[in-house]
């Protein structure tokens, strides 16, 4: 309570008169203009200054409702309100008067109304205000000033809270600035529509400038947060902010190394870990790195024991028995192998039951001498007959094979082509290889002569750029360079998607099925189908979205291929060729063959490095050739063993004009380096009017978790432009590595400044972070009639999807029979199917071929599958030449030197 007091010094009578006079004047003034000020004080009689029992409070006008200000003082003769420095008219006051029972003093209470219009019409430097002035006999007192404001709350928040994704135990700060309002709005936070009480949770603070602070995020703090603002007028609600508390995955500890998976020889050991410590949650990152580690291991192969040859019989004992012994040392059992079965000692009667214990010593000597001489005579006779028969057999073999003079050298100019003769007689005067143009091969081999090659004139055709060399530099299995020897084919010759299946009827002569321009083929050998039978065999590539979903870092390396019918089986293995995109290295990849069961599940058939007799896999740089006995659906799965595992990607750029004539679209594809994957992309682009702008290039993408970046460089600045921040795109590693045969596609839109620009020149850079990089140079016309057609490389097998009988094979059947007859027979000099396999770069899992009725025939089927495009018969000739040269060296040894050692060698090797 504030106020001032004034005292008069005159006599009470005079003071009363003055007061009445002033009161009359004041009443007159109130009846007139209110603008004339009332006196600040009135002389009063001695007494007490008024004190305020109730002063006016600050008030807010809500909408259009007036507010009431009240004032109460004691003792008070009069109370008036003054607002904004001016007296309020007496008629606007409502006054009540009473008597205080305790003191007997007069108590006066006054009310006034303040309307919204009065406040809005006031334009002063401060808020609208009012105060009370009370009079008593001693003077006046003034109350506090009460401000009157119009209450409001605007609709929009000055700052809404924003959603966040934070790691667990991170700090969460949600900012909220409520709408402007009078009085200032109070802020309350809601989580999932429930109020938050910071007093109940020490981890939450809502006192800092309306912000919500969570010091350490917990999983339970995930939710939708809303800021609520309210005052006496209204409530306002902010936009909800979603807070996600995520957990990044962490690796568990490595398991112990597993046992070596190979019981004998080279195998694998592996250990694994799981991304469960903790497991990723709420979108947290998956663990980086490999979940499985593999190392090579070698298990000592168990060696079963074998008996050595029996010893000579001992002398006849006095009991008329003699003994012979043998030991289990040829070889002795090792590494857990079995001990020899049978007896280590034998005894028998040495007189055929005619044992006379008391015979004279001299008679014994005579008898034994006679028996010994007879035995020796019989042994000499047997040895002589055996040697005679062997010499006769060798003479027949050498005569029938026309043993040549090893100094004679024959040169053939022209490609080597095995031609099936019309008659069935042995080719004694005609060569095994008939000459054509373009190849020059020099053959100097006794083995070639043994197959029917005789000395003949030198044929000259169109010379090849080089002469195929002799020796190991020209291996039978060296085909990688030829597989890339292809010819140009335009996009228009690509088959349509509904042609990814080939069907033909095969008989006893066999044949070949090819899915055009995909690298997928099936070779049914001669005799695999029974005579007088015919089967309708089909070969198909399943749709782009494979039903096989690899687990973890495993990769689908090629298309999912189906051959059938599945309810028949062949009598000899057929060869299925599936392209793959792995850079072959057994230290970085473990490649598996899987087959889909009738229930739709996938089961593993074998690992490429596994030793098995059920099937055989030969992995070339760009394709896998599989020998199988049953039809079905097959796929190749690659399991990366290290981060150096390389997945080969083909990068291709296509372009076309967009609907807006000034825009030009560039589409960059990264796909598996298989013909069928590229064909799928070409088919899609042909439908969109796309044009291949540069020859596709090969990118080596490593399994090291680094992402792929694709960018457009060197765009002509005054002719073309690209939107800012769109010239570079980044693809996460997981999307590239686990694409599951689906090509990756990045699009860039370029805009011409003027329609007169018809040429585009730029570079496309495709690189793996900290890895391989490829640059594609784009130089093209955007006008279709001026555009130069860019060709791509492929094997044009679209004209021959199916070949039956002899046309399907490069080696004539008669020649094939003679090769098999020569190599299938065990030979003491090493000229057998194992040497043929070695020259075909087949050094693993030879036990598979040993179980076949004709190992050489299966090896030649594998050769046919690998050389279906190039027909590389010169490599076969070089292989046979190498084998023949080896045979010649052995033949140079004198017969007396090789007779007994050669027999021992053959027996020891089971030939």
Number of C-alpha atoms within 10 A of each C-alpha: 12 11 17 14 19 16 17 16 11 13 9 13 10 12 19 16 11 16 17 12 12 15 13 12 13 16 13 11 15 19 12 10 10 14 12 12 13 16 8 14 19 23 22 24 21 15 12 16 23 30 23 25 15 14 20 21 17 14 18 20 21 15 11 10 12 17 16 14 21 20 24 25 27 23 25 26 16 18 25 23 27 17 16 17 11 14 20 18 16 16 9 13 17 13 17 11 13 12 13 12 8 6 8 10 14 17 21 23 21 19 18 20 13 19 15 18 11 11 16 11 9 12 9 8 6 9 15 21 18 25 23 26 25 28 26 28 25 21 25 26 25 23 23 18 19 19 18 21 19 23 18 20 21 16 16 15 19 12 13 20 21 16 16 15 16 18 19 17 15 15 13 20 16 20 17 23 18 26 21 16 20 16 16 16 22 14 21 18 23 16 18 14 12 10 14 18 14 16 10 8 10 10 13 18 18 19 11 9 10 19 19 23 19 21 15 14 22 19 15 8 16 19 17 16 26 25 27 20 26 19 17 17 18 14 16 18 20 22 17 19 18 18 20 24 24 22 21 19 20 17 18 16 12 13 12 11 14 12 14 18 17 17 13 14 14 17 19 19 17 18 15 16 16 18 17 15 14 14 17 17 15 14 13 18 14 16 19 13 13 19 17 18 16 21 15 13 16 15 16 14 15 15 16 17 20 17 18 15 12 13 12 11 15 13 12 15 11 11 11 17 18 18 17 15 16 16 18 19 14 14 15 17 17 14 11 12 13 14 17 18 10 8 11 14 12 12 12 14 15 18 14 9 10 9 14 12 9 8 9 9 9 8 10 12 10 11 11 13 11 10 11 11 11 11 10 11 10 11 11 11 10 11 10 11 10 11 12 10 11 12 11 10 12 11 11 12 12 12 11 13 17 18 13 18 11 11 8 11 11 15 16 22 22 22 22 24 19 19 17 15 14 7 8 8 8 13 16 16 11 14 18 22 20 16 22 17 16 16 21 26 22 18 21 22 26 26 24 23 21 21 20 21 23 18 15 12 9 12 14 16 16 13 14 14 9 10 12 16 13 16 12 11 9 17 19 25 19 15 18 12 7 13 18 13 13 14 11 12 15 13 18 10 10 18 18 13 12 7 11 19 19 18 17 16 14 22 20 19 19 23 23 26 27 27 25 26 21 25 21 26 25 24 25 27 27 20 14 20 21 14 10 7 9 14 15 11 19 20 25 22 21 15 14 15 13 16 14 18 14 14 9 11 17 19 23 26 25 26 29 24 23 21 22 18 15 13 8 12 16 16 12 21 23 25 27 26 23 26 26 28 24 29 18 19 13 14 14 21 23 21 26 20 18 20 22 19 12 10 6 11 11 17 12 14 15 18 18 22 19 18 20 15 14 12 18 25 23 17 18 18 15 20 21 23 22 22 25 18 16 19 21 17 22 23 22 23 24 24 21 26 23 20 15 15 24 21 25 22 22 21 24 23 24 21 23 20 18 15 8 8 11 16 19 19 16 22 19 21 21 27 26 31 25 26 23 23 21 21 20 19 19 22 17 13 18 15 8 11 13 19 23 24 24 19 15 20 16 17 23 21 27 24 23 20 18 18 21 23 16 22 18 20 15 9 16 12 9 9 16 20 16 16 10 7 7 12 18 16 15 15 16 12 19 14 13 24 20 17 16 23 23 18 20 16 14 16 16 18 17 20 18 20 14 12 11 9 14 14 15 17 14 16 15 21 16 24 20 22 17 11 14 14 17 16 15 19 16 18 15 22 16 18 13 13 7 11 15 15 14 15 16 15 15 20 19 17 16 15 8 13 17 23 18 19 17 15 13 21 22 19 22 16 18 19 20 17 13 14 19 20 15 18 20 20 14 16 15 17 18 18 19 22 27 21 20 24 24 16 23 20 14 16 11 16 17 18 12 17 20 15 11 14 11 17 23 27 24 23 20 20 22 26 23 22 25 23 18 18 16 15 19 20 20 20 21 21 20 25 25 22 21 26 21 21 19 18 17 16 11 13 13 9 11 9 11 8 9 16 13 10 12 15 13 13 15 15 11 9 10 10 14
